[in-house]
Amino acid sequence: MGEPLDQLPRSRVDAAGGRRLEQFKELHHQILGLPDLALSFLEPILAGMSVGLSALAEAVSRGQIEIGADKLLHLPPIRPLDEEVEPRKTREAVFKCIGSVQLPDLLLEVDAATRFSEALLARRPSSSNELLALHGALLAHGTDLDAKGVGSMIPGIDAAHISTAMRAVEFSGRLRRANERVSEYQNALPIAAL
């Protein structure tokens, strides 16, 4: 192909290396999906930064954000909203109607009325332990807890039972059908009209 680079005159080495660098640079830009010119890449980023800085300046002028002596952005403390009368009345009506109740009792009562556990399992639960594991699985899916953490809260139910129930809940469409049953039940209650 030619003489080795270390035996070529310096001017020819620079020219050959420059051509290879240009070819490699073009290929590299194509692989990364970058334009050939840096400015073409930077213009939309700089435009976005300009819009963001303008929005920041506007927020500072309105007092929504402060720039502290430490050069960091600080948000003012969140103030509570004024409590509206209507939501408070509705909340009081709900508590008056339901009374004091524990979450497990409420879940079992709603399940008895809607049979959402049947929709989740695609059959009736075979035992009370299976029903408890299913409710534990719902709790685990709805929180940051795992099967082991939920299992430690439910006497007589271990993590394996809850893990099995969690997989059953994940089957396509089952959770939606169960939620629809509960939603229909809730909408039929007189308090839903408030």
C-alpha positions in Angstrom: 0.0 0.0 0.0 2.9 2.3 0.4 5.7 3.2 2.7 5.3 2.9 6.5 4.4 6.2 8.1 7.6 6.4 10.1 9.6 6.4 6.9 7.6 9.1 5.1 8.6 12.7 5.1 6.8 14.7 7.8 4.6 16.7 5.3 3.3 13.5 3.7 2.6 11.9 7.2 0.5 15.0 8.2 -1.5 14.8 5.0 -2.1 11.1 5.3 -3.0 11.3 8.9 -5.3 14.3 8.3 -7.2 12.4 5.6 -7.7 9.4 7.9 -8.8 11.7 10.7 -11.3 13.4 8.5 -12.7 10.0 7.3 -12.8 8.7 10.9 -14.4 12.0 12.1 -17.2 11.8 9.4 -17.9 8.1 10.2 -17.9 8.9 13.9 -20.4 11.8 13.4 -22.6 9.5 11.3 -22.6 6.8 13.9 -23.5 9.3 16.7 -26.0 11.1 14.5 -24.2 14.4 14.9 -23.9 17.2 12.4 -20.5 18.0 10.9 -20.4 21.4 12.5 -20.5 21.9 16.2 -22.6 25.0 15.9 -25.4 23.1 14.2 -25.5 20.8 17.2 -25.2 23.5 19.8 -27.8 26.0 18.4 -30.9 24.1 19.6 -29.3 23.5 23.0 -28.3 27.1 23.4 -31.9 28.2 22.3 -33.3 25.9 25.0 -30.9 27.3 27.6 -31.9 30.8 26.6 -35.6 30.0 27.1 -34.9 28.4 30.4 -32.8 31.3 31.7 -35.5 33.7 30.6 -38.1 31.7 32.5 -35.8 31.6 35.5 -35.3 35.4 35.4 -39.1 35.8 35.2 -39.6 33.5 38.2 -37.0 35.4 40.2 -38.7 38.7 39.4 -42.1 37.3 40.5 -40.5 36.0 43.8 -41.2 32.4 43.0 -37.5 31.5 43.1 -34.6 33.2 45.0 -30.9 33.1 44.1 -29.1 32.8 47.4 -25.7 34.1 48.5 -24.5 30.6 48.0 -25.4 31.0 44.3 -28.0 28.2 44.5 -31.7 28.4 43.6 -34.0 28.4 46.6 -37.8 27.9 46.5 -39.8 29.8 49.1 -41.7 27.7 51.6 -44.9 26.2 50.4 -48.0 27.8 52.0 -51.1 25.8 52.6 -54.1 26.5 50.4 -57.2 28.0 52.0 -59.4 25.1 52.9 -62.6 25.1 51.0 -65.9 24.5 52.8 -67.4 22.0 50.3 -64.6 19.4 50.4 -64.6 19.6 54.2 -68.3 19.0 54.3 -67.9 16.0 51.9 -65.1 14.5 54.0 -67.2 14.9 57.2 -70.2 13.2 55.5 -68.0 10.3 54.4 -66.6 9.8 57.9 -70.1 10.1 59.4 -71.4 7.5 57.0 -68.5 5.1 57.3 -67.4 5.7 60.8 -64.2 4.5 62.3 -62.9 1.5 60.4 -59.6 -0.3 59.9 -58.2 -0.6 56.3 -58.3 -4.4 56.3 -61.9 -4.4 57.4 -62.8 -1.9 54.7 -60.9 -3.9 52.0 -62.7 -7.1 53.0 -66.1 -5.4 53.0 -65.6 -3.9 49.6 -64.3 -7.2 48.3 -67.4 -9.0 49.6 -69.6 -6.4 47.9 -67.7 -6.3 44.5 -65.8 -9.7 44.4 -62.8 -7.9 43.0 -60.6 -10.7 44.3 -62.5 -13.1 42.1 -61.7 -10.8 39.1 -58.0 -10.7 40.1 -57.6 -14.4 40.4 -60.1 -15.3 37.6 -61.7 -17.6 40.2 -62.9 -17.4 43.8 -60.1 -17.5 46.4 -59.7 -21.0 47.8 -58.9 -20.0 51.3 -58.7 -17.0 53.7 -54.9 -17.2 53.5 -55.1 -16.9 49.7 -57.4 -13.9 50.1 -55.0 -12.3 52.6 -52.0 -12.9 50.3 -53.9 -11.3 47.5 -54.7 -8.2 49.5 -51.0 -8.2 50.6 -50.0 -8.3 46.9 -52.2 -5.3 46.2 -50.6 -3.5 49.1 -47.1 -4.4 47.8 -47.9 -3.3 44.3 -49.4 0.0 45.5 -46.4 0.9 47.8 -42.7 0.7 47.8 -42.8 -2.5 49.9 -41.8 -5.8 48.6 -43.4 -9.2 49.2 -41.1 -9.8 52.2 -42.0 -6.5 53.8 -45.7 -7.0 53.4 -45.5 -10.6 54.5 -43.9 -9.5 57.8 -47.0 -7.4 58.5 -49.6 -10.1 57.9 -49.6 -12.9 60.5 -49.6 -16.4 58.9 -48.7 -15.2 55.4 -45.2 -15.5 54.1 -43.4 -13.7 51.3 -43.8 -16.7 48.9 -47.6 -16.5 49.1 -47.6 -12.8 48.5 -45.1 -13.2 45.5 -47.4 -15.7 43.9 -50.4 -13.4 44.4 -48.4 -10.5 43.0 -47.8 -12.5 39.8 -51.5 -13.4 39.6 -52.4 -9.7 39.8 -50.1 -8.8 37.0 -51.9 -10.9 34.4 -53.2 -8.8 31.6 -56.6 -7.2 32.1 -57.3 -8.6 35.5 -56.5 -5.6 37.6 -58.6 -3.4 35.2 -61.6 -5.7 35.5 -61.3 -5.6 39.3 -61.0 -1.8 39.4 -64.0 -1.5 37.1 -66.0 -3.6 39.6 -64.9 -1.3 42.5 -65.6 1.8 40.5 -69.1 0.7 39.6 -69.8 -0.1 43.3 -68.5 3.3 44.4 -70.5 5.2 41.9 -73.7 3.4 43.0 -73.3 4.6 46.6 -75.4 7.6 47.5 -72.4 9.5 48.9 -70.9 9.5 45.4 -73.5 12.0 44.4 -72.1 14.6 46.8 
